[in-house]
Amino acid sequence: MNTRKSHSAKRLAFQLVGLLVFVLILGALIGSEGLAWSKIQADASLIADIRMPRTLGACLAGALLGLAGALAQGLFRNPLADPYLLGSASGASLGVAIGMVLLSQLDMSPWFMRVGITGMAFMGAWFAVALSLVLSWGVQHTLRLLLAGVVVGVVFGAIASLLLVMFPQIQGSVQSFMLGSTAYVSWAACGLMLAVLLVSWVVSVAASPLLDGLALGESTAISLGLPVKSLRWLLLAVLALCTAAAVAQTGLIAFVGLAAPHLVRARYKGTHGQSLSLSCLMGAVLLGGADLLARGLMAPLELPVGVLTAILGGGYMLFLMRGMSSKSAGSRKGRA
């Protein structure tokens, strides 16, 4: 049985790596005018400076969200958990709004503006997660932690909306951030996300026995000798770091972190150590593919990638929920 699961994981990993390579190659060919096979030679600098960092950045952000989603669903033992549960999305939005207000008063180059806004989004996401942890009095009570995240998200979202009303000149920039976009991802942003991804993946895989233990129940995890409290804190910090790094660079991208672990579980049911890695690859393929669709679907008009993932991801989740309800109804009829 373990050998069969190992072969299944390897086969899925090879398939996802192949799709990822295909997405990266196609990302070099798709620009503002759609697929441009004949312009590869002429657009060499455009490919190196804009298309490749954008495509790679989309894949890295997707991998971060996929890893964060798998961690959230494992930690909270809830298949509907996503990376934004602890208010990080609203915190990042508030950070961007505050950054826009402060930096719009200064005469700065676009590069410094981008760095400043990225830093504010990162700080906002981290502050939201920290506040959720403080309000829930730690990580022991999962339901209290989820409720604290909902409250923080609502409050921070309301403050961000108030800033938009008070400073209407920032509405366009903040709206673009909230819709999600990979258009401004640079090589420096790719380097930052890659570093965060590598560290987060190593820590997550090393601490994955906690998720395996929690799947059997918290009391079982404690009886197995796992340091549940400390590992939970560690994995929550990794979850927040992954989410903040992705959101700070690409804005709010919906459903990738929720759908990637689901798609992995549909093909592979095994230990969390392998499913975390597969969720990274699945998230990279999903967001990389969505970014290609956003660029080429209605070229030269470009769709916000966050809107596209929300539409596609929402449709997938509705289909999944319909299948789950059909199975539940069938099981009730069988018992009757």
Residue pairs with C-beta under 8 A, 6 or more apart in sequence:
5 268
5 269
5 270
6 270
8 267
8 268
8 270
9 268
9 270
9 274
9 278
12 264
12 267
12 268
12 278
13 277
13 278
13 281
16 278
16 281
16 282
16 284
16 285
17 281
19 285
19 289
20 59
20 281
20 284
20 285
20 288
23 55
23 59
23 284
23 285
23 288
23 289
23 292
24 52
24 55
24 56
24 59
24 288
26 292
27 51
27 52
27 54
27 55
27 56
27 58
27 288
27 291
27 292
28 40
28 47
28 51
28 52
28 55
29 35
29 36
29 37
29 40
30 36
30 51
30 292
30 295
30 296
30 299
31 39
31 43
31 46
31 51
31 295
31 299
32 295
32 299
32 300
32 302
33 299
33 300
34 295
34 296
34 299
34 300
35 296
36 43
40 47
53 185
53 186
53 187
53 189
53 190
54 182
54 183
54 185
54 291
55 288
55 291
55 292
56 185
56 190
57 182
57 185
57 186
57 189
57 190
57 193
57 249
57 250
58 182
58 185
58 250
58 287
58 288
58 290
58 291
58 305
59 284
59 285
59 287
59 288
60 190
60 193
60 194
60 197
60 246
60 284
61 182
61 185
61 193
61 246
61 249
61 250
61 253
61 287
62 246
62 253
62 256
62 260
62 283
62 284
62 285
62 286
62 287
62 288
63 197
63 280
63 281
63 283
63 284
64 193
64 196
64 197
64 200
64 242
64 243
64 245
64 246
64 280
64 283
65 83
65 242
65 243
65 246
65 253
65 256
65 257
65 260
65 283
65 287
66 256
66 257
66 260
66 261
66 279
66 280
66 281
66 282
66 283
66 284
66 286
67 197
67 200
67 201
67 204
67 242
67 276
67 279
67 280
67 283
68 83
68 238
68 239
68 242
68 243
68 246
68 257
69 81
69 82
69 83
69 256
69 257
69 258
69 259
69 260
69 261
69 279
69 283
70 260
70 261
70 264
70 272
70 275
70 276
70 279
71 204
71 211
71 235
71 238
71 239
71 242
71 276
72 78
72 81
72 82
72 83
72 85
72 239
72 257
73 79
73 80
73 81
73 261
74 211
74 214
74 215
74 235
74 272
75 81
75 142
75 211
75 214
75 232
75 235
75 236
75 239
76 85
76 142
76 146
77 142
77 214
77 215
79 261
79 262
79 265
80 258
81 258
82 255
82 257
82 258
83 239
83 242
83 243
83 246
83 257
84 153
84 243
84 252
84 257
85 146
85 149
86 128
86 129
86 132
86 133
86 145
86 148
86 149
86 152
86 236
86 239
86 240
87 128
87 129
87 131
87 132
87 148
87 149
87 150
87 151
87 152
87 153
87 156
88 125
88 126
88 128
88 129
88 240
88 243
88 244
88 247
89 125
89 153
89 243
89 247
89 252
90 128
90 152
90 153
90 154
90 155
90 156
90 157
90 160
91 124
91 125
91 126
91 127
91 128
91 129
91 131
91 152
91 153
91 156
92 121
92 122
92 124
92 125
92 128
92 244
92 247
92 248
92 252
93 121
93 124
93 156
93 157
93 160
93 174
93 177
93 178
93 252
94 124
94 128
94 156
94 157
94 159
94 160
94 163
95 120
95 121
95 122
95 123
95 124
95 125
95 127
96 117
96 120
96 121
96 124
96 160
96 173
96 174
96 177
97 160
97 163
97 164
97 170
97 174
98 120
98 124
98 163
99 116
99 117
99 119
99 120
99 121
100 117
100 167
100 170
100 173
100 174
101 163
101 167
101 170
102 116
103 113
103 116
103 117
104 167
104 169
104 170
108 116
114 184
114 186
117 177
118 189
118 248
118 249
119 248
121 177
121 244
121 247
121 248
122 244
122 245
122 248
124 156
125 240
125 243
125 244
125 247
125 248
126 240
126 244
128 152
128 153
128 156
129 236
129 240
129 243
129 244
131 148
131 152
132 145
132 148
132 149
132 152
133 139
133 145
133 148
133 236
135 148
135 151
135 152
136 144
136 145
136 147
136 148
137 144
139 145
139 229
139 232
139 233
139 236
140 229
160 174
163 170
164 170
164 171
164 174
176 251
176 304
177 251
177 252
178 251
178 252
178 306
179 251
179 252
179 304
179 306
179 307
180 250
180 251
180 252
180 253
180 254
180 304
180 305
180 306
180 307
180 309
181 250
181 251
181 304
181 305
181 306
182 250
182 291
182 305
183 302
185 249
185 250
189 249
192 245
192 249
193 245
193 246
193 249
196 241
196 242
196 245
197 242
197 245
197 280
200 238
200 241
200 242
201 276
201 277
201 280
203 234
203 235
203 238
204 235
204 238
204 276
205 273
205 276
205 277
207 231
207 234
207 235
208 271
208 272
208 273
208 276
209 226
209 272
209 273
210 221
210 226
210 228
210 231
210 232
210 235
211 235
211 272
212 271
212 272
212 273
213 220
213 221
213 224
213 226
213 228
214 221
214 228
215 272
218 228
221 228
222 228
243 257
246 253
247 253
250 305
251 306
252 306
253 287
253 305
253 306
253 309
254 306
254 309
254 310
254 313
254 314
255 309
255 310
255 312
255 313
255 314
255 316
255 317
256 283
256 286
256 287
256 290
256 309
256 313
257 283
258 313
258 317
259 286
259 313
259 316
259 317
260 279
260 282
260 283
260 286
261 275
261 279
261 282
262 316
262 320
263 282
263 286
264 275
264 278
264 279
264 282
265 275
268 274
268 275
268 278
286 309
287 305
287 309
290 305
290 308
290 309
290 312
291 305
293 303
293 308
294 302
294 303
294 304
294 305
294 308
295 302
297 303
297 308
